[in-house]
Amino acid sequence: RMAVGCLVELAFKVAAGEIKNGFAVIRPPGHHAEESTAMGFCFFNPVSISAKLLQQKLSVGKIL
């Protein structure tokens, strides 16, 4: 949950223009998780959650 929160915060600050860019030093997205199954300690995919929130909350169309 901390990795997701950190990445969401970073992504929103970049998208809002508060900071120019950023780099999140967190575990890789999903790391062990499968598409529909959590495995190891990987319950969330921070990148996909951040991308979806940017699309929903800030109407961001393209995400690299």
PQR file with spaces between the fields and no chain letter, atoms N, CA, C, O and H, PARSE charges and radii, in Angstrom:
ATOM       1  N    ARG     1       0.829   -1.199    0.000 -0.4000 1.5000
ATOM       2  CA   ARG     1       0.000    0.000    0.000 -0.0000 2.0000
ATOM       3  C    ARG     1       0.860    1.245    0.000  0.5500 1.7000
ATOM       4  O    ARG     1       0.497    2.256   -0.600 -0.5500 1.4000
ATOM       5  N    MET     2       1.994    1.178    0.666 -0.4000 1.5000
ATOM       6  CA   MET     2       2.867    2.347    0.706 -0.0000 2.0000
ATOM       7  C    MET     2       3.438    2.653   -0.680  0.5500 1.7000
ATOM       8  O    MET     2       3.529    3.815   -1.077 -0.5500 1.4000
ATOM       9  H    MET     2       2.289    0.356    1.153  0.4000 1.0000
ATOM      10  N    ALA     3       3.818    1.611   -1.408 -0.4000 1.5000
ATOM      11  CA   ALA     3       4.352    1.816   -2.752 -0.0000 2.0000
ATOM      12  C    ALA     3       3.304    2.455   -3.658  0.5500 1.7000
ATOM      13  O    ALA     3       3.615    3.358   -4.434 -0.5500 1.4000
ATOM      14  H    ALA     3       3.744    0.667   -1.086  0.4000 1.0000
ATOM      15  N    VAL     4       2.067    1.984   -3.557 -0.4000 1.5000
ATOM      16  CA   VAL     4       0.983    2.559   -4.369 -0.0000 2.0000
ATOM      17  C    VAL     4       0.786    4.020   -4.005  0.5500 1.7000
ATOM      18  O    VAL     4       0.704    4.873   -4.890 -0.5500 1.4000
ATOM      19  H    VAL     4       1.814    1.250   -2.926  0.4000 1.0000
ATOM      20  N    GLY     5       0.709    4.319   -2.718 -0.4000 1.5000
ATOM      21  CA   GLY     5       0.504    5.699   -2.276 -0.0000 2.0000
ATOM      22  C    GLY     5       1.619    6.626   -2.717  0.5500 1.7000
ATOM      23  O    GLY     5       1.366    7.755   -3.139 -0.5500 1.4000
ATOM      24  H    GLY     5       0.775    3.627   -1.999  0.4000 1.0000
ATOM      25  N    CYS     6       2.853    6.153   -2.621 -0.4000 1.5000
ATOM      26  CA   CYS     6       3.994    6.968   -3.041 -0.0000 2.0000
ATOM      27  C    CYS     6       3.939    7.264   -4.534  0.5500 1.7000
ATOM      28  O    CYS     6       4.160    8.399   -4.958 -0.5500 1.4000
ATOM      29  H    CYS     6       3.058    5.237   -2.278  0.4000 1.0000
ATOM      30  N    LEU     7       3.646    6.245   -5.323 -0.4000 1.5000
ATOM      31  CA   LEU     7       3.605    6.443   -6.767 -0.0000 2.0000
ATOM      32  C    LEU     7       2.425    7.312   -7.189  0.5500 1.7000
ATOM      33  O    LEU     7       2.565    8.147   -8.082 -0.5500 1.4000
ATOM      34  H    LEU     7       3.467    5.324   -4.978  0.4000 1.0000
ATOM      35  N    VAL     8       1.271    7.129   -6.564 -0.4000 1.5000
ATOM      36  CA   VAL     8       0.111    7.959   -6.882 -0.0000 2.0000
ATOM      37  C    VAL     8       0.429    9.423   -6.577  0.5500 1.7000
ATOM      38  O    VAL     8       0.144   10.304   -7.389 -0.5500 1.4000
ATOM      39  H    VAL     8       1.157    6.451   -5.838  0.4000 1.0000
ATOM      40  N    GLU     9       1.010    9.678   -5.425 -0.4000 1.5000
ATOM      41  CA   GLU     9       1.374   11.056   -5.044 -0.0000 2.0000
ATOM      42  C    GLU     9       2.342   11.659   -6.051  0.5500 1.7000
ATOM      43  O    GLU     9       2.164   12.799   -6.481 -0.5500 1.4000
ATOM      44  H    GLU     9       1.241    8.963   -4.766  0.4000 1.0000
ATOM      45  N    LEU    10       3.358   10.906   -6.427 -0.4000 1.5000
ATOM      46  CA   LEU    10       4.341   11.374   -7.403 -0.0000 2.0000
ATOM      47  C    LEU    10       3.689   11.645   -8.755  0.5500 1.7000
ATOM      48  O    LEU    10       3.928   12.685   -9.368 -0.5500 1.4000
ATOM      49  H    LEU    10       3.503    9.980   -6.078  0.4000 1.0000
ATOM      50  N    ALA    11       2.873   10.715   -9.213 -0.4000 1.5000
ATOM      51  CA   ALA    11       2.233   10.852  -10.522 -0.0000 2.0000
ATOM      52  C    ALA    11       1.322   12.076  -10.578  0.5500 1.7000
ATOM      53  O    ALA    11       1.303   12.791  -11.580 -0.5500 1.4000
ATOM      54  H    ALA    11       2.679    9.870   -8.716  0.4000 1.0000
ATOM      55  N    PHE    12       0.573   12.319   -9.511 -0.4000 1.5000
ATOM      56  CA   PHE    12      -0.327   13.470   -9.476 -0.0000 2.0000
ATOM      57  C    PHE    12       0.453   14.787   -9.463  0.5500 1.7000
ATOM      58  O    PHE    12       0.037   15.761  -10.090 -0.5500 1.4000
ATOM      59  H    PHE    12       0.589   11.738   -8.696  0.4000 1.0000
ATOM      60  N    LYS    13       1.576   14.819   -8.755 -0.4000 1.5000
ATOM      61  CA   LYS    13       2.391   16.051   -8.721 -0.0000 2.0000
ATOM      62  C    LYS    13       2.996   16.341  -10.094  0.5500 1.7000
ATOM      63  O    LYS    13       3.056   17.496  -10.515 -0.5500 1.4000
ATOM      64  H    LYS    13       1.914   14.027   -8.245  0.4000 1.0000
ATOM      65  N    VAL    14       3.438   15.309  -10.782 -0.4000 1.5000
ATOM      66  CA   VAL    14       3.985   15.500  -12.132 -0.0000 2.0000
ATOM      67  C    VAL    14       2.878   15.928  -13.092  0.5500 1.7000
ATOM      68  O    VAL    14       3.053   16.871  -13.864 -0.5500 1.4000
ATOM      69  H    VAL    14       3.389   14.371  -10.440  0.4000 1.0000
ATOM      70  N    ALA    15       1.745   15.243  -13.045 -0.4000 1.5000
ATOM      71  CA   ALA    15       0.632   15.551  -13.952 -0.0000 2.0000
ATOM      72  C    ALA    15       0.088   16.957  -13.713  0.5500 1.7000
ATOM      73  O    ALA    15      -0.357   17.617  -14.652 -0.5500 1.4000
ATOM      74  H    ALA    15       1.602   14.477  -12.417  0.4000 1.0000
ATOM      75  N    ALA    16       0.122   17.416  -12.470 -0.4000 1.5000
ATOM      76  CA   ALA    16      -0.390   18.747  -12.140 -0.0000 2.0000
ATOM      77  C    ALA    16       0.637   19.844  -12.395  0.5500 1.7000
ATOM      78  O    ALA    16       0.322   21.028  -12.276 -0.5500 1.4000
ATOM      79  H    ALA    16       0.484   16.880  -11.707  0.4000 1.0000
ATOM      80  N    GLY    17       1.862   19.460  -12.744 -0.4000 1.5000
ATOM      81  CA   GLY    17       2.898   20.433  -13.024 -0.0000 2.0000
ATOM      82  C    GLY    17       3.582   20.979  -11.779  0.5500 1.7000
ATOM      83  O    GLY    17       4.333   21.951  -11.869 -0.5500 1.4000
ATOM      84  H    GLY    17       2.118   18.499  -12.840  0.4000 1.0000
ATOM      85  N    GLU    18       3.340   20.379  -10.623 -0.4000 1.5000
ATOM      86  CA   GLU    18       3.994   20.823   -9.394 -0.0000 2.0000
ATOM      87  C    GLU    18       5.488   20.519   -9.417  0.5500 1.7000
ATOM      88  O    GLU    18       6.297   21.276   -8.881 -0.5500 1.4000
ATOM      89  H    GLU    18       2.730   19.590  -10.549  0.4000 1.0000
ATOM      90  N    ILE    19       5.842   19.398  -10.046 -0.4000 1.5000
ATOM      91  CA   ILE    19       7.241   19.043  -10.244 -0.0000 2.0000
ATOM      92  C    ILE    19       7.415   18.622  -11.703  0.5500 1.7000
ATOM      93  O    ILE    19       6.465   18.181  -12.350 -0.5500 1.4000
ATOM      94  H    ILE    19       5.185   18.783  -10.482  0.4000 1.0000
ATOM      95  N    LYS    20       8.640   18.763  -12.212 -0.4000 1.5000
ATOM      96  CA   LYS    20       8.897   18.495  -13.630 -0.0000 2.0000
ATOM      97  C    LYS    20       8.865   17.000  -13.952  0.5500 1.7000
ATOM      98  O    LYS    20       8.293   16.598  -14.965 -0.5500 1.4000
ATOM      99  H    LYS    20       9.412   19.122  -11.686  0.4000 1.0000
ATOM     100  N    ASN    21       9.468   16.184  -13.106 -0.4000 1.5000
ATOM     101  CA   ASN    21       9.496   14.743  -13.325 -0.0000 2.0000
ATOM     102  C    ASN    21       9.791   14.049  -12.011  0.5500 1.7000
ATOM     103  O    ASN    21      10.025   14.708  -10.998 -0.5500 1.4000
ATOM     104  H    ASN    21       9.933   16.511  -12.283  0.4000 1.0000
ATOM     105  N    GLY    22       9.783   12.741  -12.020 -0.4000 1.5000
ATOM     106  CA   GLY    22      10.060   12.014  -10.798 -0.0000 2.0000
ATOM     107  C    GLY    22      10.458   10.586  -11.088  0.5500 1.7000
ATOM     108  O    GLY    22      10.313   10.092  -12.206 -0.5500 1.4000
ATOM     109  H    GLY    22       9.593   12.206  -12.843  0.4000 1.0000
ATOM     110  N    PHE    23      10.958    9.941  -10.069 -0.4000 1.5000
ATOM     111  CA   PHE    23      11.389    8.550  -10.179 -0.0000 2.0000
ATOM     112  C    PHE    23      11.035    7.850   -8.874  0.5500 1.7000
ATOM     113  O    PHE    23      11.522    8.241   -7.814 -0.5500 1.4000
ATOM     114  H    PHE    23      11.076   10.342   -9.160  0.4000 1.0000
ATOM     115  N    ALA    24      10.213    6.842   -8.935 -0.4000 1.5000
ATOM     116  CA   ALA    24       9.792    6.121   -7.733 -0.0000 2.0000
ATOM     117  C    ALA    24      10.652    4.877   -7.560  0.5500 1.7000
ATOM     118  O    ALA    24      10.679    4.015   -8.439 -0.5500 1.4000
ATOM     119  H    ALA    24       9.818    6.524   -9.797  0.4000 1.0000
ATOM     120  N    VAL    25      11.337    4.778   -6.463 -0.4000 1.5000
ATOM     121  CA   VAL    25      12.154    3.605   -6.168 -0.0000 2.0000
ATOM     122  C    VAL    25      11.295    2.656   -5.325  0.5500 1.7000
ATOM     123  O    VAL    25      11.350    2.661   -4.095 -0.5500 1.4000
ATOM     124  H    VAL    25      11.315    5.478   -5.750  0.4000 1.0000
ATOM     125  N    ILE    26      10.503    1.848   -6.028 -0.4000 1.5000
ATOM     126  CA   ILE    26       9.600    0.900   -5.395 -0.0000 2.0000
ATOM     127  C    ILE    26       9.735   -0.437   -6.112  0.5500 1.7000
ATOM     128  O    ILE    26      10.373   -0.524   -7.162 -0.5500 1.4000
ATOM     129  H    ILE    26      10.458    1.845   -7.027  0.4000 1.0000
ATOM     130  N    ARG    27       9.145   -1.460   -5.553 -0.4000 1.5000
ATOM     131  CA   ARG    27       9.193   -2.767   -6.213 -0.0000 2.0000
ATOM     132  C    ARG    27       8.540   -2.679   -7.595  0.5500 1.7000
ATOM     133  O    ARG    27       7.663   -1.843   -7.810 -0.5500 1.4000
ATOM     134  H    ARG    27       8.627   -1.390   -4.700  0.4000 1.0000
ATOM     135  N    PRO    28       8.955   -3.520   -8.517 -0.5600 1.5000
ATOM     136  CA   PRO    28       8.355   -3.504   -9.856  0.2800 2.0000
ATOM     137  C    PRO    28       6.848   -3.732   -9.784  0.5500 1.7000
ATOM     138  O    PRO    28       6.371   -4.413   -8.877 -0.5500 1.4000
ATOM     139  N    PRO    29       6.102   -3.178  -10.719 -0.5600 1.5000
ATOM     140  CA   PRO    29       4.650   -3.333  -10.694  0.2800 2.0000
ATOM     141  C    PRO    29       4.224   -4.795  -10.730  0.5500 1.7000
ATOM     142  O    PRO    29       4.589   -5.551  -11.630 -0.5500 1.4000
ATOM     143  N    GLY    30       3.447   -5.164   -9.731 -0.4000 1.5000
ATOM     144  CA   GLY    30       2.967   -6.539   -9.689 -0.0000 2.0000
ATOM     145  C    GLY    30       3.972   -7.531   -9.150  0.5500 1.7000
ATOM     146  O    GLY    30       3.584   -8.534   -8.550 -0.5500 1.4000
ATOM     147  H    GLY    30       3.151   -4.550   -9.000  0.4000 1.0000
ATOM     148  N    HIS    31       5.223   -7.281   -9.342 -0.4000 1.5000
ATOM     149  CA   HIS    31       6.360   -8.075   -8.899 -0.0000 2.0000
ATOM     150  C    HIS    31       6.093   -9.586   -8.943  0.5500 1.7000
ATOM     151  O    HIS    31       6.675  -10.276   -9.780 -0.5500 1.4000
ATOM     152  H    HIS    31       5.537   -6.466   -9.829  0.4000 1.0000
ATOM     153  N    HIS    32       5.242  -10.111   -8.080 -0.4000 1.5000
ATOM     154  CA   HIS    32       4.896  -11.530   -8.117 -0.0000 2.0000
ATOM     155  C    HIS    32       3.441  -11.764   -8.507  0.5500 1.7000
ATOM     156  O    HIS    32       3.068  -12.883   -8.856 -0.5500 1.4000
ATOM     157  H    HIS    32       4.769   -9.551   -7.400  0.4000 1.0000
ATOM     158  N    ALA    33       2.636  -10.743   -8.452 -0.4000 1.5000
ATOM     159  CA   ALA    33       1.196  -10.914   -8.641 -0.0000 2.0000
ATOM     160  C    ALA    33       0.842  -11.312  -10.072  0.5500 1.7000
ATOM     161  O    ALA    33       1.471  -10.880  -11.038 -0.5500 1.4000
ATOM     162  H    ALA    33       2.939   -9.834   -8.168  0.4000 1.0000
ATOM     163  N    GLU    34      -0.165  -12.134  -10.167 -0.4000 1.5000
ATOM     164  CA   GLU    34      -0.735  -12.492  -11.463 -0.0000 2.0000
ATOM     165  C    GLU    34      -1.880  -11.528  -11.756  0.5500 1.7000
ATOM     166  O    GLU    34      -2.230  -10.705  -10.910 -0.5500 1.4000
ATOM     167  H    GLU    34      -0.676  -12.484   -9.383  0.4000 1.0000
ATOM     168  N    GLU    35      -2.459  -11.623  -12.939 -0.4000 1.5000
ATOM     169  CA   GLU    35      -3.538  -10.717  -13.336 -0.0000 2.0000
ATOM     170  C    GLU    35      -4.701  -10.743  -12.346  0.5500 1.7000
ATOM     171  O    GLU    35      -5.256   -9.695  -12.018 -0.5500 1.4000
ATOM     172  H    GLU    35      -2.175  -12.291  -13.626  0.4000 1.0000
ATOM     173  N    SER    36      -5.066  -11.908  -11.878 -0.4000 1.5000
ATOM     174  CA   SER    36      -6.222  -11.998  -10.975 -0.0000 2.0000
ATOM     175  C    SER    36      -5.881  -12.656   -9.637  0.5500 1.7000
ATOM     176  O    SER    36      -6.784  -13.005   -8.877 -0.5500 1.4000
ATOM     177  H    SER    36      -4.615  -12.759  -12.145  0.4000 1.0000
ATOM     178  N    THR    37      -4.593  -12.828   -9.341 -0.4000 1.5000
ATOM     179  CA   THR    37      -4.191  -13.488   -8.109 -0.0000 2.0000
ATOM     180  C    THR    37      -3.006  -12.774   -7.472  0.5500 1.7000
ATOM     181  O    THR    37      -1.992  -12.529   -8.126 -0.5500 1.4000
ATOM     182  H    THR    37      -3.860  -12.544   -9.959  0.4000 1.0000
ATOM     183  N    ALA    38      -3.142  -12.441   -6.187 -0.4000 1.5000
ATOM     184  CA   ALA    38      -2.013  -11.883   -5.446 -0.0000 2.0000
ATOM     185  C    ALA    38      -1.076  -13.023   -5.072  0.5500 1.7000
ATOM     186  O    ALA    38      -1.528  -14.096   -4.673 -0.5500 1.4000
ATOM     187  H    ALA    38      -3.965  -12.640   -5.656  0.4000 1.0000
ATOM     188  N    MET    39       0.216  -12.796   -5.197 -0.4000 1.5000
ATOM     189  CA   MET    39       1.190  -13.829   -4.849 -0.0000 2.0000
ATOM     190  C    MET    39       2.341  -13.180   -4.103  0.5500 1.7000
ATOM     191  O    MET    39       2.640  -12.006   -4.324 -0.5500 1.4000
ATOM     192  H    MET    39       0.583  -11.924   -5.521  0.4000 1.0000
ATOM     193  N    GLY    40       2.986  -13.926   -3.226 -0.4000 1.5000
ATOM     194  CA   GLY    40       4.059  -13.350   -2.428 -0.0000 2.0000
ATOM     195  C    GLY    40       3.480  -12.213   -1.603  0.5500 1.7000
ATOM     196  O    GLY    40       2.445  -12.375   -0.955 -0.5500 1.4000
ATOM     197  H    GLY    40       2.743  -14.880   -3.046  0.4000 1.0000
ATOM     198  N    PHE    41       4.131  -11.080   -1.622 -0.4000 1.5000
ATOM     199  CA   PHE    41       3.631   -9.919   -0.903 -0.0000 2.0000
ATOM     200  C    PHE    41       3.050   -8.887   -1.866  0.5500 1.7000
ATOM     201  O    PHE    41       2.832   -7.737   -1.484 -0.5500 1.4000
ATOM     202  H    PHE    41       4.971  -10.948   -2.148  0.4000 1.0000
ATOM     203  N    CYS    42       2.802   -9.283   -3.093 -0.4000 1.5000
ATOM     204  CA   CYS    42       2.346   -8.351   -4.121 -0.0000 2.0000
ATOM     205  C    CYS    42       0.832   -8.425   -4.278  0.5500 1.7000
ATOM     206  O    CYS    42       0.302   -9.321   -4.935 -0.5500 1.4000
ATOM     207  H    CYS    42       2.979  -10.217   -3.404  0.4000 1.0000
ATOM     208  N    PHE    43       0.161   -7.480   -3.672 -0.4000 1.5000
ATOM     209  CA   PHE    43      -1.294   -7.450   -3.749 -0.0000 2.0000
ATOM     210  C    PHE    43      -1.789   -6.394   -4.729  0.5500 1.7000
ATOM     211  O    PHE    43      -2.921   -6.475   -5.205 -0.5500 1.4000
ATOM     212  H    PHE    43       0.592   -6.752   -3.139  0.4000 1.0000
ATOM     213  N    PHE    44      -0.957   -5.410   -5.033 -0.4000 1.5000
ATOM     214  CA   PHE    44      -1.366   -4.294   -5.876 -0.0000 2.0000
ATOM     215  C    PHE    44      -0.318   -4.044   -6.957  0.5500 1.7000
ATOM     216  O    PHE    44       0.854   -4.375   -6.785 -0.5500 1.4000
ATOM     217  H    PHE    44      -0.038   -5.344   -4.646  0.4000 1.0000
ATOM     218  N    ASN    45      -0.748   -3.461   -8.062 -0.4000 1.5000
ATOM     219  CA   ASN    45       0.155   -3.022   -9.116 -0.0000 2.0000
ATOM     220  C    ASN    45       0.158   -1.495   -9.090  0.5500 1.7000
ATOM     221  O    ASN    45      -0.769   -0.876   -9.612 -0.5500 1.4000
ATOM     222  H    ASN    45      -1.701   -3.191   -8.202  0.4000 1.0000
ATOM     223  N    PRO    46       1.185   -0.870   -8.492 -0.5600 1.5000
ATOM     224  CA   PRO    46       1.208    0.582   -8.334  0.2800 2.0000
ATOM     225  C    PRO    46       1.087    1.352   -9.650  0.5500 1.7000
ATOM     226  O    PRO    46       0.439    2.398   -9.694 -0.5500 1.4000
ATOM     227  N    VAL    47       1.697    0.853  -10.708 -0.4000 1.5000
ATOM     228  CA   VAL    47       1.665    1.566  -11.985 -0.0000 2.0000
ATOM     229  C    VAL    47       0.257    1.582  -12.568  0.5500 1.7000
ATOM     230  O    VAL    47      -0.218    2.631  -13.004 -0.5500 1.4000
ATOM     231  H    VAL    47       2.224    0.004  -10.672  0.4000 1.0000
ATOM     232  N    SER    48      -0.407    0.444  -12.581 -0.4000 1.5000
ATOM     233  CA   SER    48      -1.751    0.415  -13.161 -0.0000 2.0000
ATOM     234  C    SER    48      -2.741    1.203  -12.310  0.5500 1.7000
ATOM     235  O    SER    48      -3.634    1.853  -12.853 -0.5500 1.4000
ATOM     236  H    SER    48      -0.021   -0.407  -12.227  0.4000 1.0000
ATOM     237  N    ILE    49      -2.602    1.158  -10.999 -0.4000 1.5000
ATOM     238  CA   ILE    49      -3.494    1.933  -10.127 -0.0000 2.0000
ATOM     239  C    ILE    49      -3.272    3.426  -10.341  0.5500 1.7000
ATOM     240  O    ILE    49      -4.234    4.186  -10.447 -0.5500 1.4000
ATOM     241  H    ILE    49      -1.877    0.630  -10.557  0.4000 1.0000
ATOM     242  N    SER    50      -2.019    3.850  -10.406 -0.4000 1.5000
ATOM     243  CA   SER    50      -1.716    5.267  -10.631 -0.0000 2.0000
ATOM     244  C    SER    50      -2.235    5.735  -11.982  0.5500 1.7000
ATOM     245  O    SER    50      -2.806    6.821  -12.088 -0.5500 1.4000
ATOM     246  H    SER    50      -1.237    3.232  -10.320  0.4000 1.0000
ATOM     247  N    ALA    51      -2.040    4.927  -13.005 -0.4000 1.5000
ATOM     248  CA   ALA    51      -2.508    5.289  -14.340 -0.0000 2.0000
ATOM     249  C    ALA    51      -4.025    5.436  -14.368  0.5500 1.7000
ATOM     250  O    ALA    51      -4.548    6.396  -14.933 -0.5500 1.4000
ATOM     251  H    ALA    51      -1.576    4.045  -12.918  0.4000 1.0000
ATOM     252  N    LYS    52      -4.724    4.496  -13.766 -0.4000 1.5000
ATOM     253  CA   LYS    52      -6.191    4.545  -13.744 -0.0000 2.0000
ATOM     254  C    LYS    52      -6.690    5.772  -12.987  0.5500 1.7000
ATOM     255  O    LYS    52      -7.641    6.421  -13.422 -0.5500 1.4000
ATOM     256  H    LYS    52      -4.299    3.716  -13.307  0.4000 1.0000
ATOM     257  N    LEU    53      -6.065    6.092  -11.869 -0.4000 1.5000
ATOM     258  CA   LEU    53      -6.470    7.269  -11.099 -0.0000 2.0000
ATOM     259  C    LEU    53      -6.209    8.565  -11.863  0.5500 1.7000
ATOM     260  O    LEU    53      -7.015    9.494  -11.805 -0.5500 1.4000
ATOM     261  H    LEU    53      -5.292    5.564  -11.516  0.4000 1.0000
ATOM     262  N    LEU    54      -5.089    8.631  -12.579 -0.4000 1.5000
ATOM     263  CA   LEU    54      -4.812    9.814  -13.397 -0.0000 2.0000
ATOM     264  C    LEU    54      -5.879    9.987  -14.475  0.5500 1.7000
ATOM     265  O    LEU    54      -6.313   11.104  -14.757 -0.5500 1.4000
ATOM     266  H    LEU    54      -4.434    7.876  -12.626  0.4000 1.0000
ATOM     267  N    GLN    55      -6.291    8.888  -15.065 -0.4000 1.5000
ATOM     268  CA   GLN    55      -7.335    8.951  -16.093 -0.0000 2.0000
ATOM     269  C    GLN    55      -8.664    9.384  -15.492  0.5500 1.7000
ATOM     270  O    GLN    55      -9.374   10.198  -16.082 -0.5500 1.4000
ATOM     271  H    GLN    55      -5.938    7.980  -14.836  0.4000 1.0000
ATOM     272  N    GLN    56      -9.005    8.854  -14.335 -0.4000 1.5000
ATOM     273  CA   GLN    56     -10.295    9.151  -13.719 -0.0000 2.0000
ATOM     274  C    GLN    56     -10.346   10.533  -13.084  0.5500 1.7000
ATOM     275  O    GLN    56     -11.329   11.254  -13.259 -0.5500 1.4000
ATOM     276  H    GLN    56      -8.428    8.193  -13.856  0.4000 1.0000
ATOM     277  N    LYS    57      -9.318   10.910  -12.359 -0.4000 1.5000
ATOM     278  CA   LYS    57      -9.357   12.153  -11.568 -0.0000 2.0000
ATOM     279  C    LYS    57      -8.892   13.374  -12.341  0.5500 1.7000
ATOM     280  O    LYS    57      -9.427   14.465  -12.145 -0.5500 1.4000
ATOM     281  H    LYS    57      -8.520   10.324  -12.217  0.4000 1.0000
ATOM     282  N    LEU    58      -7.904   13.216  -13.218 -0.4000 1.5000
ATOM     283  CA   LEU    58      -7.349   14.359  -13.949 -0.0000 2.0000
ATOM     284  C    LEU    58      -7.609   14.302  -15.452  0.5500 1.7000
ATOM     285  O    LEU    58      -7.123   15.154  -16.196 -0.5500 1.4000
ATOM     286  H    LEU    58      -7.469   12.330  -13.378  0.4000 1.0000
ATOM     287  N    SER    59      -8.359   13.324  -15.896 -0.4000 1.5000
ATOM     288  CA   SER    59      -8.674   13.151  -17.313 -0.0000 2.0000
ATOM     289  C    SER    59      -7.416   13.099  -18.186  0.5500 1.7000
ATOM     290  O    SER    59      -7.408   13.632  -19.296 -0.5500 1.4000
ATOM     291  H    SER    59      -8.754   12.633  -15.291  0.4000 1.0000
ATOM     292  N    VAL    60      -6.370   12.467  -17.693 -0.4000 1.5000
ATOM     293  CA   VAL    60      -5.148   12.294  -18.478 -0.0000 2.0000
ATOM     294  C    VAL    60      -5.422   11.266  -19.553  0.5500 1.7000
ATOM     295  O    VAL    60      -5.891   10.166  -19.260 -0.5500 1.4000
ATOM     296  H    VAL    60      -6.377   12.034  -16.791  0.4000 1.0000
ATOM     297  N    GLY    61      -5.132   11.615  -20.802 -0.4000 1.5000
ATOM     298  CA   GLY    61      -5.438   10.720  -21.908 -0.0000 2.0000
ATOM     299  C    GLY    61      -4.338    9.733  -22.230  0.5500 1.7000
ATOM     300  O    GLY    61      -4.605    8.564  -22.510 -0.5500 1.4000
ATOM     301  H    GLY    61      -4.751   12.508  -21.041  0.4000 1.0000
ATOM     302  N    LYS    62      -3.089   10.204  -22.191 -0.4000 1.5000
ATOM     303  CA   LYS    62      -1.976    9.343  -22.562 -0.0000 2.0000
ATOM     304  C    LYS    62      -1.029    9.179  -21.378  0.5500 1.7000
ATOM     305  O    LYS    62      -0.685   10.145  -20.697 -0.5500 1.4000
ATOM     306  H    LYS    62      -2.872   11.154  -21.963  0.4000 1.0000
ATOM     307  N    ILE    63      -0.623    7.949  -21.153 -0.4000 1.5000
ATOM     308  CA   ILE    63       0.289    7.661  -20.067 -0.0000 2.0000
ATOM     309  C    ILE    63       1.399    6.775  -20.601  0.5500 1.7000
ATOM     310  O    ILE    63       1.141    5.723  -21.187 -0.5500 1.4000
ATOM     311  H    ILE    63      -0.903    7.164  -21.706  0.4000 1.0000
ATOM     312  N    LEU    64       2.624    7.203  -20.398 -0.4000 1.5000
ATOM     313  CA   LEU    64       3.781    6.447  -20.882 -0.0000 2.0000
ATOM     314  C    LEU    64       4.316    5.601  -19.756  0.5500 1.7000
ATOM     315  O    LEU    64       5.295    4.878  -19.938 -0.5500 1.4000
ATOM     316  H    LEU    64       2.834    8.058  -19.922  0.4000 1.0000
